Amino acid sequence: MPYIGLLSDTHCYFDAAVAKFFEPVDEIWHAGDFGDLETARKIASVKPLRGVYGNCDGTSIREIYPYTQYFECGGMRVLMMHIGGYPGRYDFKAYQLIEAHRPDIFVCGHSHILKVVNDKPRNMLVLNPGAAGISGFHQVRTALRFRIDQGRIYDMEVCEWEKSIRNQEDFI
């Protein structure tokens, strides 16, 4: 049963607190806006990393991470992209991909707002982990972790951290 860590919008910031939250997971998913390649490498040094690029990511990230990812995990179809939206307010490209792929889980970032929403008409769970970095309007940094097994998602946990940088020891 895969144990997944999910984050987004790190914007060049990945610290020891987030890394510690992800210690027990098997894999980390990043829903875009890494910020730079060094941040992606730091995250990948903690656990295997699967990600997509975001609107703020440059060429170095876009050469490694695709615009979207569609894959199966624990018996569930997963679609991941950076700009996605929510039920009734999906981005046009996201809507087209959702309709084409019919995922069980839709993962997105971009808004810096943590949301876990059930899209009942599509029988799909929408996951946006909020923002794990310190750049942006959000008041707290957030990330998720959860288990997927035999076509169901469970044991979901949210973690929140202060947005400020305390000292150099916070960095990994």
N, C-alpha and C positions, 0 to 999 in steps of 0.2 A: 504494500500500500504506500504509494508515494506521499511524502510529507513535503509540502511546498511552502516556500517563502515568497511573498509578493510585495514588490515595491515599485515606485515610479518617481519621476521628477526629482532625481537626486541633484541635478544641476551642479556637478563637480564636488559634491559633498557626500562622503560615506564614512561614518565614524564607527568607533568600537562598540557603541551602544546598539546600533543596528546590526552589526556583525554578530554580536552576542545573542541577539534575538533569533538570528538565523542559524546558530550553531547546531541545533538538533535537526534541521531540515535536510532533505535529500537533494533538493534543487532550488535555485532561486530564479524567479521570473521577474524581469524588469520591463515595465510598460512604457518605456521611452523617456526621453530627455535625461540621458546619462550626464550630459554636460561635456565630457571629454573622455578620451580613450583610457586615461589613467584611472578614472573612476570605475569604468567598466572592468578594468584589470583588477582593481582592488576587490570588487564584488566577486569576480570569478575566482579570486584566490581563496575565498571563504567556502564556496560550494560551486558545483557546476551551474553555469548561467545560461538562461535562454532569454532573449530579449528582442525588442523592436526599437527602431530609432524614433525619436520624437521631432517635433518641429524646430526645436532649438539645437539639435545635434548636427554636427558638421560632417564633412566627407569621411573623416577617419572612422567615425561610428557607423555611418551609412554603408561603408565598404564591408563591414563585418556583420551588422545586424540589419535584417530586412524591414520593410515597411509594415508587413503583417506576418504573423505566424499562425498556421492552422495545423493542429496536431492532436493526437489522442493521448490521454493520460488517465490511468486508473479506470478505464472503461467509459470515459467522457470525452466528447469532442470539444476542443478549446480553440477559440479564435482570439488572438491578441493583436492590438494595434494601439497607437498612442491616442489619437483623437477619436473618441467614440460616441460620447453622449450617453443618454439614458432612455429607458422606454418612453415612447411618445416624443422624444427629442433627440433621436439619433442623428449624428452627422451623416450626410448623404452617402459618402463612400462607405462608412460603417454599415449603414442600412443595406446597401447593395451586397456587401460581403456577408452580413448576417442572413439575408434572404437566400443567398447562393449556397452557403455552407451549413446553415441550420445548426449552429453549435449548441452544446449544453451549457457551456460557460463562455461568456464574453468578457475579456479583460481589456481595460483601457486605463489611461492616465489623463494627463493634460490639465484637468480642472483644479488640481491641488486640493480636492475635496473628497474625503473618504466616503464611499457609498457602496453598499451591498444591497442590490435590488433584485427582486424576482420579477422577470418579465413573463407573467403568467400566460398570455396568448401564445408566446413562442416556447414556453416551457424551458426557459433559459435563465441562468443566474448571471447577473451583471456585477462584475467586481472592479472597483476603482480603489486602489490602496491609498489614495491621497498623495501627499508629497513627503518624501523622506529627507529631502535636502533643506537648506536654510534660505534659499532664494524664492521669493514669491510672497503673496499676500496671506497665506495660511498662518494660523496662530500656533499650531502644534504640528510636529512631524509625525507621520503615521506609516505603518506597514501592517501587513497581514501574514498569517501563516495558517495552514489548514491541511487536512488529509483528504485524499481522493482514493476511493476504492470501490470496485464493483459498481461503477456508475453512480456513486453518490459522494457528496462532499460533506465533511463533518469536522468537528473539533476546531472550528475557526476561532482564531484569536486576533485581537487588535492590540497593537502596542502604540503608545504615544510617548514622544520625547519633547523636551523643551526645544525651542527653535534656536536658541543662542548657542554660541561656541563658548565653552568654559575655559579650556586650556589645550595646549598642544597634545597632551596625553589622550585626548578624545579621538585623535586621528589614528587610523591603522596604517 
